[in-house]
Amino acid sequence: MQTNIYTTSIRTERFSAQSWNPIRSLTPQSLSKILDDFHAGRLKQAAMIWDAIEQRDDVLQGAISKRKKSIARLDWEILTLDSSDEAMRQKVILEQFYNNLSCVNAFDENEHGGLSLLIHQMMDAVGKRYAVHELVFKPFKQDNTELLTAEFRFVPLFFFENEGGRLQFVDPETHKKVPTTPGEWLVTTGDGLMESSSIAYLFKHLSLRDWLIYCERNGMPGVKGITQARPGSKEWDMACDAVKNFSAEFCAVMSHGTDIQAIDISGKGVLPYPEFVKRIDDLMYLTWLGTRLINSSKENPTGVTLQRNENNILEEEDAQRISETLNEQVDREVLSRLEGIKQPKAYFRLKSSSNKNLNNDLAIIKTLYDMGVSLSVNDIREHFGINPPLDVKDTLQKWGVHPVAESEEGLQK
């Protein structure tokens, strides 16, 4: 069983990493180089910038949090490929594993929890392309039965590099590189939406900065005084003092007949900043959630249905990716360590909350069955999230006939 914990040393880096503000001097040129470095396998700067942006941009913080939480709150189940005793034993093993696992953020151990937190942390890959956990397996006994669970230690991506085509943990104390060996590390992959989001963030905040400067300079009305006094005379100075006393910001004194007019280069008298920032926010929200920040359902009522369908697609895709990652890297490892099993007959699945048209699905299955098409009972059960019965007695009765026996007889015909 694994005993080494590679990530213990990263706690010493907590304060030194947080003392550097990665977005303070961010420019289009520097961001372009950082993104190029990320694709070359040097992940640190991009990962730290993306962390900071995710925490500080109001729209991104809300959209990313919503995307992660919508998956982390889903129910889960252990399904089996058949109803054999072996499959049922594997099902019990995996249920015990997932019910007893623990999860902790190795960089901030105040953040700890169970399976829901693990899924939330795995969803970090949607933004940053990768999410990595160190696996520390822990055997335990229950009713004199040897079982297994694990502690999942989430490690921020800026502790890794990917120059060799496989992620490697870089120890901050020794600078030793540790490969993410299967069975010791859980690596989740995703779309990497923070690359485009960071570009949008940069130009959005450059515009916000310019907008703020404009507001500081022009937010308060100025005071203009006109006098017939000669500049430099006592009367002129008195006019200047009077104008200053009336104005807290901009003020001017001019001779009679003199005027100053603003030149509006926009041609419409409308500032470009609000519309530009609004558009960037809308695109960020659309990128992460498949729906626009500003709901235009009044003008286009069908848009609400389309957006709901897009949300369902994202949820189904995220749930499928998390399930497959755990199937390949965790389920197999647990069953192999505990039972020496190489071909699992039980597996973990997140249950998507998308509303399926059950009547439509049942109608399709019935039509195919009536047409004489051979159907897989296991595929039908998996589609509806139904486990096989424990035995023949563990079935619903239809007019005294076991449905399983009836379906098998029908398929033979």
GIQUIMO-V390795 format. One record per run of one state. SS is the DSSP state (A for helix, B for strand, O for the rest). FROM is the first residue (numbers start at 1). LEN is the number of residues. If there is no record, write none. Layout:
# GIQUIMO-V390795
SS | FROM | LEN
SS | FROM | LEN
This chain:
# GIQUIMO-V390795
O | 1 | 5
A | 6 | 13
O | 19 | 9
A | 28 | 12
O | 40 | 2
B | 42 | 1
O | 43 | 1
A | 44 | 13
O | 57 | 1
A | 58 | 15
O | 73 | 3
B | 76 | 5
O | 81 | 4
A | 85 | 16
O | 101 | 1
B | 102 | 4
O | 106 | 2
B | 108 | 6
O | 114 | 1
A | 115 | 8
O | 123 | 1
A | 124 | 5
O | 129 | 1
B | 130 | 13
O | 143 | 2
B | 145 | 11
O | 156 | 1
A | 157 | 3
B | 160 | 2
O | 162 | 6
B | 168 | 3
O | 171 | 6
B | 177 | 3
O | 180 | 2
B | 182 | 1
O | 183 | 2
B | 185 | 5
O | 190 | 4
A | 194 | 25
O | 219 | 4
B | 223 | 5
O | 228 | 6
A | 234 | 13
O | 247 | 4
B | 251 | 5
O | 256 | 17
A | 273 | 17
O | 290 | 12
A | 302 | 38
O | 340 | 6
B | 346 | 5
O | 351 | 7
A | 358 | 13
O | 371 | 6
A | 377 | 8
O | 385 | 12
B | 397 | 2
O | 399 | 2
B | 401 | 2
A | 403 | 10
O | 413 | 1
